[in-house]
Amino acid sequence: FFFSSRRRHTRFLPVSWARRCVQETGINAEYMGSITASHYRKAHGAVLVFDLTRRETFDKLERWIEELRQQAGPETVVMLVGNKLDLVQQDESTRKVSFEEGSTFAQSYKSSYME
């Protein structure tokens, strides 16, 4: 999600919508990227959510942060959230990203982290 204020309103943009639009409508990925980039502009902050049980979602965070800060600005506040903690608590073997790894990654980008 991205947070930006326009005329004193906050708008939320779920990141996953771009991928879904490309898959469902066949829209050119480059075109979709330009639409997504326009939503980054003037964002004051973002919450990037990844799945604790799927390593590949964590591995993509670096690209998302770099793209966000390039488009919205280096001072954009980012919070990283490890999702599906309930599944991990039921069965620790499903955890693919440790709390320490997530926290260290967030600190390297001057971001907050929570699960």
C-alpha positions as a Markdown table, in Angstrom:
| # | Residue | x | y | z |
|---|---|---|---|---|
| 1 | Phe | 0.0 | 0.0 | 0.0 |
| 2 | Phe | 1.1 | 3.5 | -0.7 |
| 3 | Phe | 0.1 | 6.6 | 1.3 |
| 4 | Ser | -0.1 | 10.0 | -0.3 |
| 5 | Ser | -2.0 | 13.1 | 0.4 |
| 6 | Arg | -3.8 | 15.0 | -2.2 |
| 7 | Arg | -6.2 | 17.7 | -1.2 |
| 8 | Arg | -6.1 | 16.4 | 2.4 |
| 9 | His | -7.1 | 12.9 | 1.4 |
| 10 | Thr | -5.1 | 9.8 | 1.9 |
| 11 | Arg | -5.2 | 7.2 | -0.8 |
| 12 | Phe | -4.3 | 3.6 | -0.5 |
| 13 | Leu | -3.0 | 1.6 | -3.5 |
| 14 | Pro | -2.7 | -2.2 | -3.2 |
| 15 | Val | 0.5 | -3.1 | -5.0 |
| 16 | Ser | -0.9 | -6.5 | -6.2 |
| 17 | Trp | -3.5 | -4.9 | -8.4 |
| 18 | Ala | -0.9 | -4.2 | -11.2 |
| 19 | Arg | 0.0 | -7.9 | -11.6 |
| 20 | Arg | -3.6 | -8.9 | -11.5 |
| 21 | Cys | -4.6 | -6.4 | -14.2 |
| 22 | Val | -1.8 | -7.6 | -16.5 |
| 23 | Gln | -2.8 | -11.2 | -16.0 |
| 24 | Glu | -6.6 | -10.7 | -16.4 |
| 25 | Thr | -6.6 | -8.1 | -19.2 |
| 26 | Gly | -3.3 | -8.8 | -21.1 |
| 27 | Ile | -2.3 | -5.1 | -20.7 |
| 28 | Asn | 1.3 | -4.5 | -21.7 |
| 29 | Ala | 3.6 | -4.8 | -18.6 |
| 30 | Glu | 5.5 | -1.6 | -19.6 |
| 31 | Tyr | 2.2 | 0.3 | -19.7 |
| 32 | Met | 1.2 | -1.0 | -16.3 |
| 33 | Gly | 4.6 | 0.0 | -14.9 |
| 34 | Ser | 4.1 | 3.6 | -16.0 |
| 35 | Ile | 0.7 | 3.6 | -14.3 |
| 36 | Thr | 2.2 | 2.2 | -11.1 |
| 37 | Ala | 5.0 | 4.7 | -11.2 |
| 38 | Ser | 2.5 | 7.6 | -11.3 |
| 39 | His | 1.0 | 6.3 | -8.0 |
| 40 | Tyr | 4.4 | 6.3 | -6.4 |
| 41 | Arg | 4.8 | 10.1 | -6.9 |
| 42 | Lys | 4.2 | 12.1 | -3.8 |
| 43 | Ala | 3.8 | 9.0 | -1.6 |
| 44 | His | 4.6 | 9.8 | 2.0 |
| 45 | Gly | 5.0 | 6.2 | 3.0 |
| 46 | Ala | 4.4 | 2.6 | 2.1 |
| 47 | Val | 3.7 | -0.6 | 3.8 |
| 48 | Leu | 5.3 | -3.5 | 2.0 |
| 49 | Val | 3.9 | -6.9 | 3.0 |
| 50 | Phe | 5.6 | -10.2 | 2.3 |
| 51 | Asp | 4.7 | -13.8 | 3.1 |
| 52 | Leu | 6.8 | -15.4 | 5.9 |
| 53 | Thr | 6.1 | -18.8 | 4.4 |
| 54 | Arg | 7.3 | -17.9 | 0.9 |
| 55 | Arg | 10.9 | -16.9 | 0.6 |
| 56 | Glu | 10.5 | -15.4 | -2.9 |
| 57 | Thr | 8.2 | -12.7 | -1.6 |
| 58 | Phe | 10.9 | -11.5 | 0.8 |
| 59 | Asp | 13.5 | -11.7 | -2.0 |
| 60 | Lys | 11.5 | -9.2 | -4.1 |
| 61 | Leu | 11.4 | -6.5 | -1.3 |
| 62 | Glu | 14.7 | -5.0 | -2.3 |
| 63 | Arg | 13.4 | -4.3 | -5.8 |
| 64 | Trp | 10.2 | -2.8 | -4.5 |
| 65 | Ile | 12.0 | -0.5 | -2.0 |
| 66 | Glu | 14.4 | 0.7 | -4.7 |
| 67 | Glu | 11.6 | 1.4 | -7.1 |
| 68 | Leu | 9.5 | 3.1 | -4.5 |
| 69 | Arg | 12.3 | 5.4 | -3.3 |
| 70 | Gln | 13.4 | 6.1 | -6.9 |
| 71 | Gln | 9.9 | 7.2 | -7.9 |
| 72 | Ala | 8.6 | 8.7 | -4.6 |
| 73 | Gly | 11.8 | 10.0 | -3.2 |
| 74 | Pro | 14.5 | 8.7 | -0.8 |
| 75 | Glu | 12.8 | 10.1 | 2.3 |
| 76 | Thr | 9.6 | 8.0 | 1.8 |
| 77 | Val | 8.8 | 6.1 | 5.0 |
| 78 | Val | 8.7 | 2.3 | 4.5 |
| 79 | Met | 7.3 | -0.3 | 6.9 |
| 80 | Leu | 7.9 | -3.9 | 6.2 |
| 81 | Val | 5.4 | -6.5 | 7.4 |
| 82 | Gly | 5.9 | -10.2 | 7.6 |
| 83 | Asn | 2.4 | -11.7 | 6.9 |
| 84 | Lys | 1.0 | -15.2 | 7.8 |
| 85 | Leu | 2.5 | -15.3 | 11.3 |
| 86 | Asp | -0.5 | -17.3 | 12.4 |
| 87 | Leu | 0.6 | -20.2 | 10.1 |
| 88 | Val | 4.2 | -20.0 | 11.3 |
| 89 | Gln | 2.9 | -20.1 | 14.9 |
| 90 | Gln | 1.0 | -23.3 | 14.2 |
| 91 | Asp | 3.9 | -24.9 | 12.4 |
| 92 | Glu | 7.4 | -23.3 | 12.8 |
| 93 | Ser | 8.7 | -25.4 | 9.9 |
| 94 | Thr | 6.7 | -23.3 | 7.5 |
| 95 | Arg | 8.8 | -20.2 | 8.3 |
| 96 | Lys | 11.1 | -19.3 | 5.5 |
| 97 | Val | 12.2 | -15.8 | 6.7 |
| 98 | Ser | 13.4 | -15.4 | 10.3 |
| 99 | Phe | 12.4 | -12.4 | 12.5 |
| 100 | Glu | 16.1 | -11.5 | 12.7 |
| 101 | Glu | 16.5 | -11.6 | 8.9 |
| 102 | Gly | 13.5 | -9.4 | 8.3 |
| 103 | Ser | 14.5 | -7.0 | 11.1 |
| 104 | Thr | 18.1 | -6.7 | 9.8 |
| 105 | Phe | 16.9 | -6.2 | 6.2 |
| 106 | Ala | 14.5 | -3.4 | 7.4 |
| 107 | Gln | 17.3 | -1.7 | 9.4 |
| 108 | Ser | 19.5 | -1.7 | 6.3 |
| 109 | Tyr | 16.9 | 0.4 | 4.5 |
| 110 | Lys | 16.1 | 2.5 | 7.6 |
| 111 | Ser | 12.6 | 1.0 | 7.7 |
| 112 | Ser | 10.4 | -0.4 | 10.5 |
| 113 | Tyr | 9.6 | -4.1 | 10.7 |
| 114 | Met | 6.9 | -6.2 | 12.3 |
| 115 | Glu | 5.2 | -9.5 | 11.9 |
